[in-house]
Amino acid sequence: MRTPKTLLPLALLAAGLTLAACGGNDSASGGDPGAAFAGATPVKGGTISYGHEQEPPCLIGGWVQQAYIERQFADSLVSQVKEGEIVPWLATKWKVSDDQKTWTFTLKPGVKFTDGTPLNAAAVKTNFETWLNPKSLNPTVDAYIGEYYKSSKALNDTTFELTLTKPYAPLLSALSQGYFGILSPKQLAKGPQVNCEQPVGSGPFIVKKWNRGKNIEFVKNPNYNSAPANAKHQGPAYVDGITWKFLGDQTVRYGSLTSGESNVIYNVPTVNWKDAKQKFEVQQYITPGRPVTFSLNTVKGPFTDKLVRQAFGYAADRKAAVESAFNDVIPYNGNGALSQSTPDYDKGLADAYPYDPEKAAQLLDQAGWKENGDGVREKDGKKLTVNLVYPAGAVFSAEGATALQNIQEQLKQVGFDAKLTAATQSEVFSGKYSTPDSYDAITWYWTSPTAGVLYIVWRQNLKDRPNGNNSSFYNNPTLENTIEKANSTLDPAEQKALYAKAQKIIVDEAAAIGLYTQTTSLASEPKLRDVWIENSQGEPVFHDAFFAKEGGDS
């Protein structure tokens, strides 16, 4: 995702005309804790108490944490299943012109927003225009389709036409994400601040109240009639609502589940993973897109030299640091370009820059950084000091910080003086760490079940065409052209080859050094059934969830 003037996590997707593979959404439960509730018939009533992690600055926007929330109250045009197929949601069918530039969507009739206004083609058109407004709360949409969007039309109440400037293979997958949830034009007209706090969609739940610093109160939409084709049931939600609690401390969050204060939680602490699998229903989704990586500043500081960037990659045992810090629960991802669950991920780059301190030392010698008596290398009177910024208030858990601390110590062994800077969520969102003079390396990710995400994060950052998502400030016209061609071709073999070429450029140039995959995990108490993780970017889905009675009684 992105916010103005800076980069942030997001979730793109794509592949082919109507297909887009996605990351793994696998059950990780052990010991069958839900056996007593097997075969339960859905029953109505009750409020789900959900312990989440991050509280965003607005309930809508371009951060994946906001997409998780938006999924509860807003519907998208299409949905994506595990195998990557795109299925109907608000759009019952669609077609594309021979030149792949004009898409026509037929909308489900009779759908209304929860303020009573119709969800028709004119409303969809208003949403596209609002998303692409420079003052939009959701710049992520612009990151996906801004360069491709030409115009949109409401041909009639149930027919929406979208015209692109050039073919864009990832379109349908992109539209399946929470960022593209359709909101009420009546509410949108009230301005950004109102919609930040009280957005209105057509989804299974309604935002009743946002108690900042505490929770969001969702209530059931009793008239819900527009569930996606891959939902477990049609019609209104079974439960009466959700209390979406913000529990940033992972010990408190897991404790709320074990004590019964929460029925389900997000991001199970890896130290509690084995215990959770024995007691609860656990699901883990390995997020595709850009993994958590070190983006190395290629225009200012020591990392302007490719040899130093490569030395950084070899200098630390990143794999061991990740496996140790995350208790072998979160996968290591050596390929800094794409997450291992992304379609067209190049497995040949999985072990890029393996731990080799001797090679790191040789590269630093070659680059002119000489050993000094105090252990920190020097060149031209300057110390090899690098500022590594990580978003502790927006991405990194305690486990992630531990991995970085281990890496910091290993970097020192070859002569790097690595300084760790923990950035708060507010600092990241304000753009404090978004310019070449604000860091030497920064860690981030971008969720997206398509290799097309490469265009978002690696398009050149030029004066007349800025790209705030290019956090390495790495400008390579060959790379940009390669990814752009991959995004437009409909030949799967050609697309795969082009994405592979792009990944190799990024890895060979050491513009980004891989660390680990972003994930979504959920742990639910056994009596709470049919909570699931959707497959575009790992959004939790509660529309189908219900509280079962022991023994499967209804």
C-alpha positions in Angstrom: 0.0 0.0 0.0 1.0 3.6 -0.3 0.3 6.9 1.4 1.1 10.3 0.0 4.8 11.1 -0.1 5.8 7.6 1.1 5.5 3.9 0.6 3.4 1.5 2.5 2.1 -2.0 2.2 -0.5 -2.9 -0.3 -1.9 -5.8 -2.2 -2.0 -6.0 -6.0 -2.9 -9.0 -8.0 -3.1 -10.4 -11.4 -2.3 -12.8 -14.2 -4.0 -13.3 -17.5 -7.4 -12.2 -18.5 -9.5 -13.7 -15.8 -7.0 -15.6 -13.8 -4.6 -14.7 -11.1 -2.8 -17.1 -8.8 -2.5 -16.3 -5.2 -0.6 -17.1 -2.0 -1.2 -20.0 0.2 -4.2 -20.0 2.5 -3.6 -23.1 4.5 -5.1 -24.5 7.6 -2.4 -25.1 10.2 -4.5 -26.6 13.0 -3.3 -29.5 14.9 -5.1 -31.9 17.3 -8.5 -31.1 15.8 -9.6 -28.7 18.5 -12.9 -28.2 16.7 -13.9 -31.9 16.6 -16.7 -31.3 19.2 -18.3 -28.8 16.8 -17.8 -30.7 13.6 -20.8 -30.7 11.2 -22.4 -27.8 13.1 -25.5 -26.2 11.5 -25.1 -22.4 11.2 -27.1 -20.6 13.9 -27.9 -16.9 14.2 -26.8 -14.5 16.8 -23.9 -13.4 18.9 -21.2 -10.8 18.4 -17.7 -11.8 17.3 -14.9 -10.4 19.5 -11.9 -10.1 17.2 -8.5 -9.1 18.4 -6.6 -7.3 15.6 -3.2 -5.7 15.6 -2.8 -2.4 13.8 -5.2 0.6 14.1 -5.1 2.6 10.9 -5.5 6.4 10.7 -8.7 6.0 8.7 -11.2 3.1 8.1 -10.6 3.3 4.3 -7.3 3.9 2.4 -4.4 2.2 0.7 -2.9 0.2 3.6 -3.6 -3.5 3.7 -4.7 -3.0 7.3 -7.4 -0.7 5.9 -8.4 -3.3 3.3 -9.0 -5.8 6.0 -11.5 -3.5 7.6 -13.1 -2.4 4.3 -13.8 -6.0 3.4 -16.3 -6.1 6.3 -18.6 -3.3 5.1 -17.9 -2.9 1.3 -18.3 -5.2 -1.7 -16.0 -5.3 -4.7 -16.8 -6.0 -8.3 -15.2 -9.4 -8.3 -13.6 -12.0 -6.0 -10.7 -14.4 -6.3 -10.6 -18.0 -5.2 -7.6 -20.0 -4.0 -6.8 -21.4 -7.4 -6.6 -17.9 -8.8 -9.9 -17.9 -10.7 -11.9 -14.6 -10.7 -15.5 -15.1 -9.7 -18.6 -12.8 -9.6 -19.4 -10.5 -6.8 -21.1 -7.2 -7.5 -20.4 -7.9 -11.2 -22.3 -11.0 -12.4 -20.3 -11.1 -15.6 -17.8 -9.1 -17.7 -16.3 -9.0 -21.1 -13.3 -7.2 -22.7 -12.8 -5.8 -26.2 -10.5 -7.4 -28.7 -7.9 -4.7 -28.1 -8.1 -5.5 -24.3 -8.8 -1.8 -23.5 -12.5 -1.7 -22.8 -14.1 -3.7 -20.0 -17.8 -4.0 -19.7 -19.3 -5.2 -16.3 -22.9 -6.3 -15.8 -23.9 -5.5 -12.2 -26.2 -7.4 -9.9 -29.5 -5.6 -9.8 -31.2 -4.6 -6.6 -28.1 -4.0 -4.5 -28.3 -1.1 -2.1 -25.8 0.7 0.1 -26.6 0.6 3.8 -27.8 4.2 3.6 -30.6 3.0 1.2 -29.2 4.5 -2.0 -28.8 2.2 -5.1 -25.5 0.5 -6.0 -25.7 1.0 -9.7 -23.3 1.7 -12.5 -23.3 5.4 -11.8 -22.1 4.7 -8.2 -19.3 2.5 -9.5 -18.3 5.3 -11.9 -18.2 7.8 -9.0 -16.0 5.4 -7.0 -13.4 5.2 -9.8 -13.4 9.0 -10.1 -13.0 9.4 -6.4 -10.2 6.9 -6.1 -8.2 8.6 -8.9 -8.7 12.1 -7.4 -5.3 13.5 -6.2 -6.9 14.1 -2.8 -8.2 10.6 -2.5 -7.8 8.7 0.8 -6.9 5.7 -1.2 -3.8 6.4 -3.4 -3.2 2.6 -3.8 -5.9 2.5 -6.5 -3.9 5.1 -8.4 -0.8 2.9 -8.0 -2.6 0.0 -9.6 -4.6 1.6 -12.4 -3.6 5.3 -12.6 -1.4 4.9 -15.6 -3.9 2.6 -17.3 -7.2 4.4 -16.6 -8.7 6.5 -19.4 -12.4 6.8 -18.6 -15.5 5.1 -17.2 -19.2 5.2 -18.1 -22.5 4.1 -16.7 -24.2 2.7 -19.9 -27.3 2.0 -17.8 -28.1 1.1 -14.2 -26.5 -2.3 -14.4 -23.8 -1.8 -17.0 -20.5 -0.2 -16.2 -17.8 0.4 -18.8 -14.2 0.9 -18.0 -11.8 2.1 -20.7 -8.0 1.7 -20.4 -5.2 3.5 -22.2 -3.4 0.2 -22.8 -4.0 -3.5 -21.9 -3.6 -4.4 -18.2 -3.6 -8.1 -17.6 -3.8 -7.8 -13.7 -7.0 -5.7 -13.8 -9.6 -8.3 -12.5 -7.3 -9.5 -9.7 -6.7 -5.9 -8.7 -10.4 -5.2 -8.5 -11.0 -8.1 -6.1 -9.1 -6.4 -3.3 -10.6 -4.5 -0.4 -9.1 -1.3 -1.7 -11.6 -1.5 -4.5 -14.6 -1.8 -2.3 -17.5 0.2 -3.7 -18.7 3.0 -1.4 -21.9 5.1 -1.3 -21.6 8.3 -3.4 -24.0 10.0 -1.0 -21.5 9.4 1.8 -18.5 10.2 -0.4 -20.0 13.6 -1.2 -19.7 14.5 2.5 -15.9 14.6 2.2 -12.8 12.7 3.3 -13.1 13.3 7.0 -16.6 11.8 7.3 -15.6 8.8 5.1 -12.5 8.3 7.1 -14.5 7.7 10.2 -18.0 6.6 9.0 -17.7 5.0 5.5 -20.8 3.4 4.0 -20.8 0.4 1.7 -23.1 -2.4 0.8 -21.3 -5.2 2.6 -22.5 -7.7 5.3 -21.6 -5.3 8.2 -22.2 -1.6 9.0 -19.7 0.6 10.8 -21.7 1.6 13.9 -18.9 3.4 15.8 -15.1 3.7 15.7 -13.9 4.1 19.3 -10.3 5.4 18.5 -7.6 3.6 20.3 -10.0 0.8 21.3 -12.2 -0.8 18.7 -14.7 -0.6 15.8 -18.2 -1.7 16.4 -19.8 -3.4 13.4 -23.4 -4.4 13.3 -25.1 -6.8 10.8 -26.5 -5.4 7.6 -30.0 -7.2 7.7 -30.6 -6.6 4.1 -27.3 -8.0 2.7 -27.9 -9.7 -0.6 -24.6 -9.4 -2.5 -22.2 -11.9 -1.2 -19.4 -13.1 -3.7 -19.7 -16.4 -5.5 -17.1 -17.9 -3.3 -18.9 -17.1 0.0 -20.0 -20.0 2.1 -23.6 -18.7 2.1 -25.7 -16.0 0.5 -27.8 -13.5 2.5 -27.1 -11.6 5.7 -24.4 -12.6 8.2 -25.3 -15.1 10.8 -23.8 -13.1 13.7 -25.2 -9.8 15.0 -22.0 -8.0 14.7 -18.2 -7.7 15.3 -16.2 -5.9 18.0 -13.0 -5.3 16.1 -10.5 -4.6 18.9 -7.0 -3.1 18.5 -4.6 -5.1 20.5 -1.1 -4.2 19.4 0.8 -6.1 22.1 1.0 -9.7 20.8 1.1 -11.1 24.4 -2.1 -9.3 25.3 -3.7 -10.3 22.0 -3.0 -14.0 22.4 -3.9 -13.8 26.1 -7.3 -12.4 25.1 -7.9 -15.5 23.1 -6.8 -18.0 25.8 -8.9 -16.1 28.4 -12.0 -16.1 26.2 -12.1 -12.3 25.9 -11.6 -12.7 22.1 -13.2 -15.3 19.9 -10.6 -14.9 17.2 -7.3 -13.1 16.8 -5.0 -11.9 14.0 -1.3 -12.7 13.8 -0.7 -15.5 16.3 2.6 -14.8 18.0 5.0 -17.4 16.7 6.2 -18.3 20.3 2.6 -19.4 20.9 2.1 -21.2 17.6 2.3 -24.8 18.8 0.0 -24.1 21.7 -2.5 -22.3 19.4 -2.6 -25.3 17.0 -3.5 -27.6 19.9 -6.2 -25.4 21.3 -7.7 -23.4 18.4 -8.5 -23.4 14.8 -5.4 -21.8 13.1 -5.1 -20.6 9.5 -2.1 -19.1 7.9 -1.9 -17.2 4.6 1.5 -16.7 3.0 1.1 -13.3 1.3 2.2 -12.9 -2.3 3.6 -9.7 -3.7 6.8 -8.0 -2.5 8.1 -9.7 0.6 9.5 -7.9 3.6 12.8 -6.7 2.2 15.7 -4.3 2.7 15.3 -1.5 0.1 18.8 -0.2 -0.3 19.2 3.5 -1.1 20.9 3.6 -4.5 21.3 7.3 -4.9 22.8 8.5 -1.7 25.2 7.0 0.9 27.3 3.8 0.9 24.7 1.7 -1.0 25.1 3.8 -4.2 27.9 1.3 -4.9 26.6 -2.1 -6.1 29.5 -3.9 -4.5 28.5 -2.5 -1.1 24.9 -3.5 -1.6 26.0 -7.0 -2.6 28.3 -7.2 0.4 25.4 -6.3 2.6 23.5 -9.3 1.2 26.3 -11.7 2.0 27.3 -10.2 5.3 24.4 -11.5 7.4 22.8 -14.9 7.9 19.3 -13.6 7.2 17.8 -17.1 6.8 19.0 -18.2 10.3 17.9 -14.8 11.8 14.4 -15.2 10.4 14.0 -18.8 11.3 15.2 -18.2 14.9 13.2 -15.0 15.5 10.0 -16.5 14.1 10.4 -20.0 15.4 10.3 -21.5 11.9 6.7 -20.2 11.4 7.3 -17.3 9.0 9.1 -18.3 5.9 12.5 -16.8 4.9 12.4 -15.2 1.5 15.8 -14.6 -0.1 14.5 -13.3 -3.4 14.1 -9.6 -2.6 11.9 -9.0 -5.7 8.9 -11.3 -5.1 7.4 -13.4 -2.3 7.6 -17.1 -2.9 3.8 -17.4 -3.1 3.5 -15.0 -6.0 2.7 -16.3 -9.5 5.8 -16.3 -11.7 8.1 -16.1 -8.7 11.6 -17.2 -9.8 12.6 -20.1 -7.6 16.2 -19.9 -8.9 16.6 -16.7 -6.9 15.4 -18.2 -3.7 18.9 -18.3 -2.2 20.1 -15.0 -3.5 23.1 -13.7 -1.4 23.5 -16.6 1.0 25.5 -16.0 4.2 29.2 -15.7 3.2 31.1 -13.2 5.3 34.3 -13.8 3.5 32.8 -12.9 0.2 31.2 -9.8 1.8 34.6 -8.8 3.1 36.2 -9.2 -0.3 33.5 -7.1 -1.9 34.0 -4.3 0.6 37.8 -4.5 0.0 37.1 -4.2 -3.7 34.9 -1.2 -3.1 37.6 0.5 -1.2 36.3 0.1 2.3 39.2 -0.8 4.4 39.4 -2.5 7.9 40.2 -0.2 10.8 41.3 -1.0 14.3 37.8 -0.3 15.8 36.1 -2.9 13.6 34.3 -0.4 11.4 35.5 0.0 7.9 36.5 3.3 6.5 36.9 5.0 3.1 38.1 8.5 2.4 37.9 9.3 6.1 34.3 8.2 6.4 33.0 5.3 8.5 30.8 2.6 6.9 27.8 3.6 9.0 24.3 2.7 7.6 21.0 3.8 9.0 18.5 0.9 8.7 14.9 2.1 9.3 12.1 -0.3 10.1 8.4 0.6 10.7 8.0 -0.8 14.2 4.6 0.9 14.6 3.2 -0.3 11.3 4.8 -3.6 10.2 7.4 -5.1 12.5 6.4 -7.3 15.5 8.8 -8.0 18.3 10.0 -11.1 16.4 10.8 -9.0 13.4 12.8 -6.6 15.5 14.7 -9.5 17.0 15.6 -10.7 13.5 17.0 -7.2 12.7 19.0 -7.1 15.9 20.6 -10.4 15.0 21.4 -9.2 11.5 22.8 -5.9 13.0 25.3 -7.9 15.0 26.4 -10.0 12.0 26.9 -6.9 9.9 29.3 -5.6 12.4 31.5 -8.7 12.0 32.4 -7.6 8.4 32.8 -3.9 9.2 29.3 -2.3 8.9 28.3 0.0 11.6 24.5 -0.6 11.3 22.2 1.7 13.2 18.6 0.5 13.7 15.9 3.2 13.7 12.4 2.2 14.8 9.9 4.4 12.9 6.5 4.9 14.4 3.3 4.5 12.4 2.7 8.2 12.4 6.2 8.9 11.2 5.8 6.5 8.4 2.4 7.8 7.3 3.6 11.4 7.5 6.4 10.7 5.0 9.3 11.3 7.4 11.2 8.3 5.9 10.5 8.8 2.2 13.4 10.7 0.8 17.0 9.7 0.0 18.4 11.6 2.9 16.2 9.9 5.5 17.7 6.4 5.4 20.3 4.1 3.9 17.9 1.1 4.0 14.3 0.6 4.9 12.3 -2.5 5.3 8.8 -2.8 3.9 6.5 -5.1 1.8 3.6 -4.8 -0.7 0.9 -7.5 -0.7 -0.1 -8.6 -4.2 -0.9 -11.9 -5.8 0.7 -11.0 -9.1 4.2 -10.3 -10.2 2.7 -7.1 -11.7 3.4 -5.5 -8.3 6.9 -5.1 -9.7 5.7 -2.2 -11.8 4.3 -0.4 -8.7 7.5 -0.6 -6.7 10.2 -0.4 -9.4 8.8 2.1 -11.9 11.3 4.8 -12.2 11.1 7.7 -9.8 11.6 10.7 -12.1 11.2 14.4 -11.5 8.3 14.7 -14.0 6.9 11.3 -13.1 7.6 10.6 -9.5 7.1 7.2 -7.9 7.1 7.3 -4.1 6.8 3.5 -3.9 10.3 3.1 -5.4 11.9 3.0 -2.0 15.4 2.1 -3.3 15.2 5.1 -5.6 16.5 2.7 -8.3 15.9 4.0 -11.8 16.4 1.5 -14.6 14.5 2.1 -17.8 15.2 -1.5 -19.0 13.6 -2.8 -15.8 10.6 -0.6 -16.1 10.1 -1.5 -19.7 10.4 -5.2 -19.0 7.8 -5.1 -16.3 5.4 -3.0 -18.3 5.6 -5.5 -21.2 4.9 -8.3 -18.8 1.8 -6.5 -17.4 0.4 -6.0 -20.9 1.0 -9.4 -22.6 -1.6 -12.1 -22.5 0.8 -14.8 -23.4 1.5 -16.7 -20.1 4.9 -18.0 -21.2 6.0 -14.6 -22.4 4.7 -13.0 -19.2 6.6 -15.5 -17.0 9.8 -14.9 -18.9 9.6 -11.1 -18.7 8.8 -11.2 -14.9 11.8 -13.6 -14.4 14.0 -11.2 -16.3 12.8 -8.3 -14.1 13.5 -10.3 -10.9 17.0 -11.1 -12.0 17.8 -7.5 -12.7 16.6 -6.5 -9.2 18.5 -9.3 -7.5 21.7 -9.0 -9.5 21.8 -5.2 -8.8 21.1 -5.9 -5.1 18.6 -3.0 -5.1 16.5 -5.0 -2.6 17.7 -7.8 -0.3 15.0 -10.3 0.8 14.1 -11.1 4.4 10.8 -12.9 5.0 7.2 -13.2 3.7 4.4 -11.1 5.0 1.6 -13.4 6.4 -1.9 -13.4 7.7 -2.7 -15.8 10.5 -6.0 -16.3 12.4 -6.7 -18.4 15.5 -10.3 -19.0 16.4 -11.9 -20.7 19.3 -13.4 -24.0 18.2 -17.0 -23.0 18.6 -16.6 -20.1 16.1 -17.0 -21.8 12.7 -16.4 -20.7 9.1 -14.1 -17.8 9.6 -11.9 -17.7 6.5 -9.1 -15.8 4.8 -9.8 -14.5 1.3 -7.3 -15.1 -1.5 -6.5 -11.7 -3.0 -4.4 -10.5 -0.1 -5.4 -12.3 3.1 -8.4 -10.3 4.4 -10.3 -12.0 7.2 -13.9 -12.8 6.3 -16.6 -13.0 9.0 -19.8 -12.9 6.9 -20.1 -16.7 7.0 -19.0 -17.1 10.6 -21.3 -18.5 13.3 -21.2 -19.8 16.9 -21.8 -23.5 16.9 -23.2 -25.6 19.7 -21.1 -28.5 21.0 -21.9 -31.8 19.3 -23.0 -30.1 16.1 -26.5 -29.2 17.3 -28.2 -26.2 15.8 
